[in-house]
Each structure stands twice: as C-alpha cells, then as structure tokens.
C-alpha cells in the first residue's frame, strides 16, 4: 500500500473527454477475456495485454494499472436457431449471433513486480478508488453497445404525405382483381395515391417485371406517392409506399385516410404480395445468402496462422472481407507482419498507438496471421461438450477508427461499398508510407492505363493515368446461355399471366465469360465533344485503352449495377464465368507506333482555351448524374475526368473522389490565367520526392498552399499521369504521350495471372446487404465470413463483386 501511495502522481482520475481503452490492448487483440486479462494504464488509459504491459512500463515509467479479467460463464443448454425475419445480424429477428456471458474481476497492479491489490477495497487511496471507478464506469473507446448488426435504415416519413392533394375524380378501387390500366399485368401493381390509377411497376434489367407504367405516370403527372397493392393489411405500417421524387420506400402516416378516399377498407384486406424488403430477404435467405456463405455445405472449420476471423462491429463486413484478402497478398504480409514486429511497431509509434495507421495495420497483420487468436474453443459445459464450435475472431475496432478518421461514411455504422473502402485503404496506406515509398504495400496493386484517342484527321493522342482497380462493364449480350434465358423468360411470363411466380430453383441467370468483360475494356468507343487541335474544332474521337504495366496483383471490379427507369441503380443478377488463370498480355499498350502522327500542340496563347474546350462535360451525362442527387459541379468534373465515356464511368469516378480536397473547386476556365506558382513552394514539394511538373500542377490546383497541394497529389493519383503544365514547356496531354514519373516505381511483368481471392456481395445495393471473402490458402479455397473461417466446398467464383488475381 505504501508503494502504491508513492506512485499517486502517476494516477489520473479520468475526465469525460478521455478515451478509455479498457476493451482491448492497443498493440494486440488481447482483451479482459484473454489469458492474463487486460492492464489499463491509470495515467494514459491505454490498455495492454499481459505480454505487452512491460513494454509500456519501460517506455513511460507508468507503474499503476487496473487489471481486468473476465471468465466465461457456463451455458447449460443451447438456444434453438430461429428462422430470420429481418435482414440483419445480431438483432432481434435477424440471423442468430450467440453472445456468451462473462464474470468480471478487478485488481490494482503495480509494475514491475506485478504486486496485486484487490479492487474494490476501502483500504486503497481515495485517488486510486476514484480513478478505478472512473475507468470502470466510463464508456469504452470502442463503445460498449456496438452490435454486430447490418440492417436497412428505418423508412422515413415522406415529406409529401401530409400535404398530399387527392383528386375528387370519383374513382373507387375494389378489394381484389386488380389489373394495370395500360396493360395486362396483374402483379406488381401500384396505386397512385393522388388519382387512384392502378399501374404496373418497373421493368427489370432482364426484361421481366412490369412495363414501367407506374413511373411513366409519375413523370407525366408528378403525382408523388404510390402504394403497392397486395401489401395493404390492417397493419398499415407494413404496406409498401414509394415516393418517386424521394426515390425511396417511405412511411405515409396518413395512409388510412388516403386509402379511404378511394373506398379502400384496409382492415379487410389480405396480404398477397411481398414488399420490396421482404422480397430481398426471401431472395437472400433462399439463394444468395446460402450460396455465397455456403450455409448448406458441411464445411470444415479452420484454425491456426492465417485462418483468423474478424468480428462484425456492425455493418463492417465490407472492411473485414477486404482486409482478409489484403493480408493474403505478399506485399501486405511482408510490410506488416514478416518484416515488422509488434515491438518495433510500438517503439516507433506516437504516444497514443491507437491513432497511428501503420501501428494498427501491424497489429491487425499479427492478429490475423500469427494464429494466436485462431484456436478451437476450449470451454466445455457440464457434460464435457464444447459450447461453441467456431472461433470468436478478433474485433478490428482500433483499425476501423484510425482508417475511417474524418471520413463521414466509413466512420459511421452504415454499410459501405467494399470497392470504395479498398480505394480509401490504398490512399491512406500510401500517405502513411510517403517517406518510405519502397515499403508501400499498395505499389504491388498499382498499374498504368494508357488511352489512345484518334480524331477524324487520323492523328492521335496518348494519355496515361495510374490506377489500382480495373473496372469492367458486363456485356450481357455476350451471355453464353441465351437459349435458356429466352425459355426462362417465356416461362416466367406465362406463369405471370396465371398469377403465379417462378420458384428460386428455376431462375436462370445470364452467364457472361470474364474474357468478354476484359474485351469490353479495350474495345473502341466514341468520345463526344473532343477538341481536335488538328481540326481546330470539336469532333468525335475514337478511344481505346490498354495497360502499359502489369501489377503484381490485379483487382477486377465487376460493374454489376445498372440504371433502370428513373435512373435508379439496380444490381445485375448475373453470373461471370471466371477461370482460375487468365492471360492479359494482349491488353498491353505500347504507345506511339511507327507511322502514327501526334495531334499538334496548341499555340501558347490558345492552349488553355483549347484545353478547356476539349474538356467540356457532356450535358447528357451530367444531367443523368444530377438527377440522382449528386452535386452538379461534381457531375461535371466526373464527366470531364472520364472523357465523357458514359454515366457508369462518371459515377465510378465520382464515388471514388467525393473526398478530394479540390472536389468543390470551380472548373478552371481558359479565359482566366492562373497566378504564378511560388518557386520556393515548388522546391519544397520536390524535396518531398514529387516530380517538378506535378508539384507545379498541385500548387496551381491548391492556390499555392503546400499542405493542400500534398493532399491534392494523393487524392488525384491520375494527376501524375498528365503533363499539361504549360509553364514547364511540356506538351498538352491532348497532343503528347504523358510522362509518368511514377511508372518506374510501379511493378511490371508478365500478363499471366491466377485467381487468389474474391469478395462477394449479397443484397440489392453496395450500401446494404453483406460481404464475404474467399481466398486461396495453402492450395485450397477458404471462406472468411466475418468471424467464421472454413474450408470452402463450393466457392461462388461466378458471383463475386471483386476478383483478385496474382501474377504467376
């Protein structure tokens, strides 16, 4: 006790603003439930496992710790699994996620001799008692109540519901026997709540479904709300109400009044149709959910190094699936595991290791690959049986906090797009390794794309840009099972006339070869409004694309989302036939060829105007993006950055650059000359390792601010592929082969690849549903489904959203 009193200066009573790390070690995944428990530094409030607490003592000299130990309580009987009624994990009605109960004990421990004093105890100094109580009662940094849940947001009340003006047109709607007023459809019918008109729903991408009569009626009349007939019962909250101007399912608190206006007695109606949410749940549970997660397979659970699962923190499966694949790539394994120990990471970390990305990636790498946290459960019940047959996994809370810092979406508990997260990860890791680019593991994924533009004059231009992802369209017209599709659609239509629906087992999906998707990337396409310096006019150019370098790891993104009527994004229900190996050698671009003539340079006094004329955003693309709710200026930039290639290309660019520091900057006009760039600032950026022309360009785009210029460079990786800076005397990108200084820094080699991983998505949108990873480990496929790790019996290679190939 006297020793403890001598260290009171090293004890702090936590303030409400202090971050208390009492759930997990800051350098490992040890928790109060681990062997040895968790030691919370009573001065810094950082948590440490038994193996690591001495490191902190040696580094800081802080000797007093609150030791927290949790022991699992025995479970006497298993809970029966219930059929899910909600598309969610870990919430009432969702997929079961059993949570055991634990008993907690506390002690005050003094290092270096681990002298232990029981807590609570009146014999302890008051300051120690207050500090310990403060730690115990405070909400942990990771939030105690984080649920492993993913579920759709609650429907919002429509802004049009309370002020809806209904027409007194004498329409009375009967209680059954409905039919579209413009065709013979008798299912998927929607009644407009303004005039009572009954019309069919949207046509699906494959030609099935309705005939778009309901949405066409809205476009003609602007009557905003419609209710799906067959979903109306005495429980009005379950009725499916859609708001066309809000483009979402909504709640109508006045629905009873709105229905009675057309003579509908909802209390007597029976449910005959699924709501949109119910249909999604049914399809996911019966098909995608089981197929992608391999729920119907008797899979062997796997344990040991490289077979560690990740706990779902609440809509974090997008992150878990990506990180499992990343830590199966040699570059990430070497950087954050094989060549970096936890001790080295801790000793080189800042005072608070929880806010350092490289430290947390090292922690995550060791957690996933060491095997320390991937062991069969040892706790047994009273009958000697194992209570749980799967590992608990590790919760990547600290990594999520630091990788998502200041990002409005990834820091939320909402589901996110795995592709957007992967691009964000690459950006943040590149920044974290800016001083040591040779250690950047993302370089192994980076490659250079070269685009060739030819105008009607016959002259050409070559532009280059760097990227991490090869995004591919899916040409449905290249499906190899067209006869089966036609037969399926005919059968579905015939059953529809009889008021029946086709079963999930009978559904036929298009099968498109991956080779057709790769060919579509290189296929010639028209670029409208291209300014030709040879013709001194806007014209239509022909664009082709290829790769000048082949990365160590090639990531293919399948564009499974298309636009339906009203520009509503929908997921393509399609199979991609992906072989185990591919050869993309034919996709290599070799630059200017003998006999080709480059487009001439613009005159110095006309160059800026011509450049701006060349980069005129397509009003059609901009209008379509803006109608989806995107900022108009952002839409213009997206169209320009993708050379007006199309709506999907522009949307992909826009979603990947929403956080760019210059996204809200006005588009530069050729009529306004940019202020001169400070040479001192240029040399400062050059000293950071950036090329001089790129430094000048970044400073121009950032108003001369060095910090903003650095952010601009990292947020615009394609910028380094262009040499449009007129002050440097280099040719405009429209008339020269871009000089990419980073080309020498990215890997290159053979174009032969083998499939090593994939991320699959379950759900109708990338921002809802669930993600699962499959990775080749030790010569076999392994499924990583959050904390579950098992041998894959039937990997869904034809259903993935992202494919990861490794050069061989």
Steps between C-alpha positions, in 0.01 A plus 500: 500500500788737575648420159169589339484830690848587374372476143184713538651767276478243217127444557239717328127518555348479149318800357185457291699587187770236558504191275504191724641190327367234736364255244818418310879525497628784280774284343329159490152350515530392863188587699378454857389154380850400388733295713663752733221755452550868410705766680373858473765765558346725772688799361458476120192271505651278230434126530768230475502121504719310746771450237519872413441697819871494591578674168282789607658510846849512347397772258296726731592404856129479587483229773131489608244299301141388539501129419175373346432126468183342360413131532234339284189370672390145405199464271269222614302460179524617142252747362305366200568684175203704380411577142597863430225753436732798455796548266741562787764338719500510878163673547159367596350325201832488314749220443605354835832621641530334842680704764630326816497659845810582711583570864741792561759550777727802563837552670746785536842385373834674556785434256771384456438230764128452425398570861122449506246670729132403485242749375263623632654553842458783752868466586605636163588872475199711405663621177554142388142406586362799307726432203406131487129578533534757224660245268243232579198728465622691194378399156785321328671651198351227283144556632364224722179460309638441150281229347611272221207614291429586143149611413323745280424845634151561634266646242465875534169688490445643154502876477213469250269290719359770728426745219386254233213640293269219386274547198123479542464302178249243621744210478411205724752217525370149563660266751633243250527412131732789415660548159729763353291764324745510208589131452403149611734479803325365812793498744747759625224762478520846655209736572582869472370670816416825321262374228450131584642375171625138516814435297778241478846541649843531344643274234798299621835509327433158345166603346286341771287683756260781408487737207598823683146637480491620863818704476405630154173622655700689764726656237191627314298616803757549779255331743758395763377199702386148411415196713561140392173311482515168677714636784213688669362336815367612838865562591547806282862546602588190298350640181751583226473873419742649246583867449615573146657843564679364810586182307450275801256290698339729757253509785163668445343587839181603316471176304167396658343832394659483156365149443149581621487785246478228232264279698762251623423333835850389600379304806350229280788462253732199497867506412563350155829663392845533658628845584830604345685427825333161543584400145864591561508302825339199335741502208803547723406229749398251234768564240782753529531466875536124491702481178762765580532407868484128418253451782374176353849350491651285775815713510806424709575781743862615479736628768860612526731756331323679216160363596379767744152651463395862551213589730220700336497837677166595348488525121876449480503192274607718205819579691553146631474340156748746345755465783493120484597518133760773559675294766517211257714714266877468546554878504271557799623187677862612464442864597285444805588152623815325381722810490349693792468373856244628746782631720649699213157640413438601863843656550466714186136595558382834643401536865155368412551194275125477436509798261790380283400313183824307451491384863140385472566325169791318667270406786237376254758309296636318806147438625394338172817312411663388827230246588497624861129581484394215272465199726215253554286597801615328819205584728275201568161464661403272791469201265855550371384623160647802323258790530595669176653344191636816334762754593401835644719694259665836564318835499682756279365797698819706526586442136151609394527812715830612351432402136160672511613811689334812356323292232125563539394163359758247616489644853127433513325174584338483156585242238748621237625403156797261528652652186489851644660373820778325307583822314491694827732242659750532215490880532555500877774235495681690224487816714623311807805379302575821312848528651586140414331425164695174462313369805157593363315167453245663269760534223452133418140581396579812297516513121496750214212527253568656161217641292537560126279764340471533123311785338357496143822662376676169567730656756520362851557593864616277784402562862612303803366465851573277795242282669458216748177351361404379154128573485313287244160531338297180468382456137177306551468454123802269525315254725573139406159364608265712289269210410449406866437867585234533232328183619512622861356840414220340300413265787508786750271709281256208458488441875447872552186489287372227732582710807785270602867563567795292391690324778856594594625157385374568147661843457743517210765772513714625211850350481762738365865392452760714676686520168203693355519750788875548445443547128241770566764699689727516195222532242487825298250756624393844387593814695266788428602869504870425462695811400741415222799729463540362148150608395474797741149384586302264718445160350443135587815305580551125529652388829670169578674403824769263618750450781863609472592314819363182655479503884602219734135478607219583257164604649197468273182687592183367340251778431193312613287809546297643213251783464134419466216737421528818702877440526463273799812283549422128497723201545547269202399145586769343285768232511855572385687190383846561646784256427771419753764659275491786249749648254459872423823535304296616199375799704847658522514844339825595332456874442569688179552261210698549176293690247277666762499879522426683824241773513678836479557711807273796556651845455625644833236773507224256410607192692295562814187585301540196280557277800188629666307459174620143475383422852135601472271286712225315316171656606329164459737330747492795741120518490460131571742509793345818639156339485631236744571772756868566437642852511488657152862622510618157616309342209672731252842409638417128488397525134818692412731268695357197318508667156119482474527121472159439658281527808639190674860608445425847633315361802789266582743793490267719704451243778877455523579874519227641726761580764751672268606833655438679169167333419314829563751720318357661186600351167785709364418718205742578221407867517639544851872468540623321814728698734871416482624217720748581776833336411580441866181298540584301186842410636348404837272246330789380283697437819214274611573282196229628263583581135534872424220516242264317739598737783416801281169352397404419860591850620292655222201285594544584871554876485869470588437331837761225552288292738199509269727427204630186673142387571409576138780276367392206716131554425558519123725207407411553134654847518851361486414341167453836329750761387267784411694771688573768239752683722728197491500511122369145465240403242133494584357159585278516193801500273775308673584180677478583872823475693423296811779525750339237720502240221847392607372460857217258420561128437484345156533151366313219331130531420421150630297486821337246728187566707592533870203670661158655455249710688132420446198712581154398615223758457354742248743787562866536598383711794287229656523124534808297586852434371694173515860421395641183345879459486732226377711387799741205497364381167128504590217751509408641841189701589535799735152597615565750779621284793426171326796343316446171320612291205297599196314208346353690204655848462254727311755601236225614264334738747775727634504879498880534516752249367865497611760343270868435578771491234658159454 
